[in-house]
């Protein structure tokens, strides 16, 4: 089954990553307002939050863990 994917801002980034990982599942991709690249500062900011258990706030964990469960740390670790 194929899907049309639309993303705005951070959703645009997620949509591009989804299409890159599963091109056979994406019929059309519409994105706007997303970042086109990561610069050195972006990478450094990401690295400062790499370990979700020690570098994320309680609020961030409470927001994301119910959605991603045990996949949160592996997913975040594999990004960039």
N, C-alpha and C positions, 0 to 999 in steps of 0.2 A: 504494500500500500504506500502511495506517495502523498505528500502533504505540501501545501503552500505555507511558507513561514514568513511572518512579518515581525520585525524587531525595531524598537526605538531606544536610543541611548544605550544603556547597558544591555538591553534586550537585543539590540543590533549586534553587539559583540557575541552574545549567546547564540543568536541565529546563525552567524557566520561560522562559529565553532561547530554547531550542530550540522550545518550543511557540509563543512569540511570533513567531519567524521563519518557522516552517513549520506553521501551524495546520491546514492541510489534511492533514498527515501524522500528527497526534496524535489518537488516539481518546479516551484517558483520560490525565489528568495527576494523579499523586499525589506530593505534596511534604510534607516535614516537616523542622523544624530549620533552615530557611534564613533568611537575612536578608531582611527585607521591604523595606528601603530602604538607600540609601547616605547617610551624613551627610557633613559637611564634612571630618571627619578621615579617613573612608574614601576620599574622593576625593583628598585630599592624599597619603595613603599610596600609592594607585594611581599617581598622577602621578610619585611619586618612583621608580617602577620602570618607567616608560613605555618607555624604550629598553632592550630586552633585551640588546643587545650591550655596553652600557657600565654598566648599572645592575643587572644580574643577576649572581649569583655563578656561578663555573664549574660548581659542583654543580647549580645550578638549570638552567643551559643543558644540561648533560649529561643531565639527567632529561627535559627537555621537547623538545629538538631531535629526538631519535629518533622521538618520537611525532608532532610537528607539522611538522617539517622547515621548509621555506621559508614555510609559512603562519603560523609562530609570531609573527613581528613584526607582520605585517598584522592578525592576529587580535587580538593584545594592544593594538595601536594603536587599533583601532576600538571597543574595549570602553569602557563608560561614556560 
